């Protein structure tokens, strides 16, 4: 029975190891896709660009929002542009963070898989008295 349990644990460890490798590969692919989509902006400059767009959008919003809410004026083109740019940069930041989380999950899966393989091998070799 212990040999069967050891084999089962080792197989689960191999599956976890494979998933960890796949997660890391997908994480790198996802991060590269985001980098390609925001091409003029480097990933290292993403937070800085977002912060500057956010500050500009907040200034324009403070000036225009009371008139928009009162129904006296429509949003200007600059207000719409900055709002859209802020939203899209926030989405890019979110996707980069998600790719980082997937990478970390892959690393954890690899470590967990290696541990399960070792435990499974130990159970498989252990003789019952």
Secondary structure, DSSP 8 states (H G I E B T S, - for coil): -HHHHHHHHHHHHHHHHHHHHHHHHHHHHHHHHHHHHTTTS-GGGHHHHHHHHHHHHHHHHHHHHHHHHTTS----HHHHHHHHHHHHHHHHHHHHHHHHHHHHHHHHHHHHHHHHHHHHHHHHH----
